[in-house]
Amino acid sequence: MKHSKDTFSELVNKLKSVEQIRFIDGTFNTKDASEILLAVLGDKIKFHSSLLLSNIERFGVDTSKSEQRVKELRAERERIIELMQKAKESNNLIKINSTINIELISK
């Protein structure tokens, strides 16, 4: 099959575009909102923690960025816990809108 320049250009533009994924979109009670948000953050913390161990053990590389990210995520976890507690005390629901932007970039 022969590709025209337009087809190739369209493909390149498609690859450069940002895809948006609706990740979390809804209104939740505090228990469900906490469960969702803390699970996602917990997974991210585990990911960075295991990456840290792997990089230190195998490569002895600088891990300061991952260490900082784990600190930030733990701080965000505490903020979420506080926010959920306030929402629960005031009998509020939680609306969560989260979009993930995915962009293909050249190496």
QUIRA-V206598 format. One record per backbone hydrogen bond with DSSP energy under -0.5 kcal/mol. NH is the residue of the N-H (numbers start at 0). CO is the residue of the C=O. Records with the same first field share a line. If there is no record, write none. Layout:
NH: CO / CO
//
This chain:
7: 3
8: 4
9: 5
10: 6
11: 7
12: 8
13: 9
14: 10
15: 11
16: 12 / 13
18: 16 / 101
20: 99
21: 19
22: 20 / 97
23: 97
25: 95
27: 93
32: 28
33: 29
34: 30
35: 31
36: 32
37: 33
38: 34
39: 35
40: 36
41: 37
42: 38
43: 39
44: 40
45: 41
46: 42
47: 43
48: 44
49: 45
50: 46
51: 47
52: 48
53: 49
54: 50
55: 51
56: 52
57: 53
58: 54
59: 54 / 55
60: 54
66: 62
67: 63
68: 64
69: 65
70: 66
71: 67
72: 68
73: 69
74: 70
75: 71
76: 72
77: 73
78: 74
79: 75
80: 76
81: 77
82: 78
83: 79
84: 80
85: 81
86: 82
87: 83
88: 84
89: 85
90: 87
91: 86
93: 27
95: 25 / 93
97: 23
99: 20
100: 98
101: 18 / 99
103: 14 / 16
//
